Amino acid sequence: MSNLNVQKPLNIVAVSGGLNTPSKTEALVQAIINELGEAIPINVHFIKFSEIGRLLGGAIYRNQLPQRVQDDLAAVEAADALIVGTPVYRASFTGLFKHFFDFVEQTALVDVPVLLAASGGSERHALVLEHQLRPLFSFFQAQTLPIGVYATDKDFTPEYTIHSGLLHERITLAVARALPILEWAPAKGQRAEAIKEKSQLANQNLGINKQIEQEEVLPSAAVPSLDAAEARLHHKKPKAHVA
Ligand SMILES: Cc1cc2nc3c(=O)[nH]c(=O)nc-3n(C[C@H](O)[C@H](O)[C@H](O)COP(=O)(O)O)c2cc1C
């Protein structure tokens, strides 16, 4: 589908907030993964709430979560790009979906491309992508991709495969519009190493009840030369690099 020149496979982390098995959200996210995989080389880590959902509740601190979920959070923080999907519950993402992202380190997703997806029972809640999901990932200063994908129950067969041609077209469009942005995805496969320290600190200290003071915000791994960029903007000297 594309001539995108990506030497190393992109490190894609997909998250499905669907709690059921089978799950329409999971099927939708898988279809997006498949489409992207046809266009460019990718490695995929797929986090399914149908598997980890019940492990999430009750934890206030990240170190209270099972190791498996801590590893999933670290994978999200190390991703070159995310594909995130949630079922619509009461006009929003599910509570557990938000709870999971409350544990993600606040600065780890700066500039990370995020493809937004949701499945709902009704077309009337399609704007959940714009009114709920996009602001959440804007908070992280992630780069939410221009086209999101919304599906309804009607788009799936009883076996939860996608039978709607329009939905397939939308998935193709979302991936096609994502490709130019993924081309300059901050890390092109090199981000994982840079982010490790952030994830380790988060595993030790991060609680959903703790606000990060601005001074504590670590420099972005995605934009390591932010200081230099700022210096150009404000005609300031770059801050001395502290090893
Ligand atoms: C508790 C609950 C609340 C729901 N609220 C909404 C809603 O507000 N709007 C909507 O369009 N669908 C709603 N639905 C329907 C689901 O979003 C829809 O069936 C979705 O595709 C389920 O995804 P899954 O198969 O991955 O679990 C709700 C379903 C449940 C179980």
The ligand as an SDF file (V2000), in Angstrom:
LIG
                    3D

 31 33  0  0  0  0  0  0  0  0999 V2000
  -22.0590   -1.1220   30.3740 C   0  0  0  0  0  0  0  0  0  0  0  0
  -22.2460   -0.8180   28.9100 C   0  0  0  0  0  0  0  0  0  0  0  0
  -22.4750    0.4860   28.5120 C   0  0  0  0  0  0  0  0  0  0  0  0
  -22.6280    0.7890   27.1640 C   0  0  0  0  0  0  0  0  0  0  0  0
  -22.8410    2.0820   26.7940 N   0  0  0  0  0  0  0  0  0  0  0  0
  -22.9290    2.4070   25.4880 C   0  0  0  0  0  0  0  0  0  0  0  0
  -23.0950    3.7710   25.0960 C   0  0  0  0  0  0  0  0  0  0  0  0
  -23.1810    4.6810   25.9050 O   0  0  0  0  0  0  0  0  0  0  0  0
  -23.1690    4.0460   23.7630 N   0  0  0  0  0  0  0  0  0  0  0  0
  -23.0660    3.0670   22.8040 C   0  0  0  0  0  0  0  0  0  0  0  0
  -23.1080    3.3890   21.6170 O   0  0  0  0  0  0  0  0  0  0  0  0
  -22.8950    1.7520   23.1570 N   0  0  0  0  0  0  0  0  0  0  0  0
  -22.8290    1.4040   24.4710 C   0  0  0  0  0  0  0  0  0  0  0  0
  -22.6580    0.0990   24.8350 N   0  0  0  0  0  0  0  0  0  0  0  0
  -22.5110   -0.9290   23.7860 C   0  0  0  0  0  0  0  0  0  0  0  0
  -21.0490   -1.3080   23.5480 C   0  0  0  0  0  0  0  0  0  0  0  0
  -20.2310   -0.1620   23.4530 O   0  0  0  0  0  0  0  0  0  0  0  0
  -20.8650   -2.1020   22.2380 C   0  0  0  0  0  0  0  0  0  0  0  0
  -21.6750   -3.2350   22.2230 O   0  0  0  0  0  0  0  0  0  0  0  0
  -19.4080   -2.4760   22.0280 C   0  0  0  0  0  0  0  0  0  0  0  0
  -19.2150   -2.8050   20.6670 O   0  0  0  0  0  0  0  0  0  0  0  0
  -18.9530   -3.6530   22.9030 C   0  0  0  0  0  0  0  0  0  0  0  0
  -17.6220   -3.9340   22.6150 O   0  0  0  0  0  0  0  0  0  0  0  0
  -16.9400   -5.3580   22.9460 P   0  0  0  0  0  0  0  0  0  0  0  0
  -17.5730   -6.3960   22.0520 O   0  0  0  0  0  0  0  0  0  0  0  0
  -15.4960   -5.1520   22.6570 O   0  0  0  0  0  0  0  0  0  0  0  0
  -17.2020   -5.6200   24.4040 O   0  0  0  0  0  0  0  0  0  0  0  0
  -22.5340   -0.2340   26.1880 C   0  0  0  0  0  0  0  0  0  0  0  0
  -22.2990   -1.5540   26.5980 C   0  0  0  0  0  0  0  0  0  0  0  0
  -22.1600   -1.8420   27.9290 C   0  0  0  0  0  0  0  0  0  0  0  0
  -21.8890   -3.2690   28.3540 C   0  0  0  0  0  0  0  0  0  0  0  0
  1  2  1  0
  2  3  1  0
  2 30  2  0
  3  4  2  0
  4  5  1  0
  4 28  1  0
  5  6  2  0
  6  7  1  0
  6 13  1  0
  7  8  2  0
  7  9  1  0
  9 10  1  0
 10 11  2  0
 10 12  1  0
 12 13  2  0
 13 14  1  0
 14 15  1  0
 14 28  1  0
 15 16  1  0
 16 17  1  0
 16 18  1  0
 18 19  1  0
 18 20  1  0
 20 21  1  0
 20 22  1  0
 22 23  1  0
 23 24  1  0
 24 25  2  0
 24 26  1  0
 24 27  1  0
 28 29  2  0
 29 30  1  0
 30 31  1  0
M  END
$$$$
